């Protein structure tokens, strides 16, 4: 684990910091297919909506001054609405542009994947606007494999963009899988083990 960074569960009060990390990817790139930067209130609502069932975590930089600034975040969301998909999730992670190449994205993915294993989630998917060599490398370093490319899947900023799908198997699929656990039902000790791995 990066000694300068710690992971914790997100709170709605983190919405402004999370929005500031996310905004440039919406405003200045095709990495996100959103075209308008969400408000702080909208971001807080997204956190509140996901957390009962799915993890949302933040990476906090432990500065020498004692300041604890959020430098990245990751969350899981439902892969699809239909019931048979409930063992699969989509993962999203963003790291502050000033903090790249410090291993923060990998720490976020390792932490959130550990939480998903505790929830009995079987599959995680990462969806990447292409080309994006850095994001592809991050996913593959965390055990994801490329499974599909959708040609010209989105149009933004005057261009069509391909989208790549990466997949990771978190748990062995069985013929009678146990129901996924809601994130809110994980114990504090499970959270600590997943987010404080050394």
N, C-alpha and C positions, 0 to 999 in steps of 0.2 A: 504494500500500500504506500502511496505517496505520503511521506511524513508531513508535508506541508498542507495536506488537505484532509478533511474529515467529511464523512457522509452522514446525513440525517434525513428524516422524513420531512417533506415540504409542509408548509403551513400557508394558509391563505394570506397571511401577512408578508409572505415572500413574493407576492405577485408583482410588485413594482420592480424588484431586482431581477426576477425572471423575465419580465417584459423587456427590460433594458438589454438583456443578453439576446433575446429572440428578435427584437425589432430590426436590427441590421440585416438579418437573414431574410426577412419579409420585404423590407424596403429596397435592398440593394442587390438581391440575388434571386435565383430560381431554386435555391436549396429548399425553401418552403414554398408551397404552392398557394399559400394565403397571399392575397394581394393588398390587404389593409392590415396595418399593425393593430392587434387587439388592444382594447383599453385595459388599464389595471383592473378595473372591476370585472371585465370579461375573463381575464386571466385568473383572478381569484375564484370566479365561478367554475372555471374548468378544473382547478385544483380540487375544490370542494366536491364537485360532481364525481370525479374519478376516485378519490381516496377511499371511499367505503369498500370498493371492490378491487381496485388496482393500485399498485404503488406509484408514488411520485416522490422522488428524492432530489436533494440538492447537494452539491459539493461546496464546502466552505473552506476558504483559505485561512489558515491559522497564522496570522501575521505576528511579527515580533512585538509590534505595538500593542497586541491584544485584540486588535480589530478582527472581526470574523466576517469577511465579505463573501457573498455567494458568487462563485465563479463558473458554475455550470449546473445543469439539471438534467434529469432523465425521468421519463414516465412510461408506463404501459397503458395501452388502451385496448378495448375489445377489437378483435380482428374483424368480426362481422357480427351482426345482430342475432342471426339464427342460432338456436340452442346448441346444435351440433358443433359449433365453432368455439364453445366456451372454454376449451382447453388450449386455445391459441390466442396470442396477443400480438399487437404491434408495438415496437419500442421506438422511442424518440429520445434523442439526447442533443443538447446544445452546450457548447463551452464558450465562455467569453473570448472574443477575438484576441485579446491581449494575453490569453493563457494557453494558447495552443502549444502542442508538442511538449507538454509536461505530464502526459499520462492521465489527465483528468477524465477524458472520455472513457478510457478503458476502466478506470476505477468505478465510474458511474455504471457502466455496463456490467461489471462483475458484481457490484452490489445489488443492482436491480434483478439480475438473473438469479442470484442467491435467494432473494425474496420470492421470486416467481416459483422456484423449486419448492420452497416451503408452502406455497399456495397450491401445489400439485398441477401447475401449468405445464403442458407438454411441449408446446412449440412457441418460439418467439420469432417474429419477422421484423427485419429492418428494411425500410423502403427509402431508396436513395435516388435523388435526381442526378442523372448522368450527363457529363462525366463528373466524377468526384472521387479522385484517387485516394484522398485522405480518409474519407468516410468508408470507402470500400476496404481500405487497409485496416481501419479500426475494427470493423465488423469481423474481418477474417482473423485478426489477432485475438478476438474474443470467442472464436470457435464457430462463427457463422460461415455458411457456404452460399455462393450465388446459386439461385434456383430459377430465376426467370428475369427477362427484360421485356418491358412493355414499350413498344415503339411509339414515339410521339404521344405520350399519355397526357401531357399537360401543356398548355399554352400560356406563357407569361413573358412579359417584357419584350414582346415582338418576336418571339421564337417558340418553336415546338421543342419539347424536352422529353427524352426517354427516361424511363424510371426502372431501376434495377431492384430486385427483391433478393434479400439474403435471409437465410433460415438457420435457426439453431434448435436442435432437439434438447430440451431441458431435462426431461424425464423419459424413461422407457415407456412407449405406448403399450397398453394392455387391452385385452378384450373386455374387461370390466373396470374401466378407470374410476378411481374415487373422485367424487365431486370436488371441483376447485374450492379452496377456502377463500372467503372474502378477505381482502387485505386487512380490514379493520379488526379481524378476529385473530391475527397473529399476535403472539405474546411479545412482551417487551424484551424478553431474553432472546427470542428468535430474531427480532429486529436488530438487537445489539450484535449478535453473532454474524448476521448477514452484512451489516454495514461497517463493522469494525474488524474485518479480517486482516490479519497480518501475514 
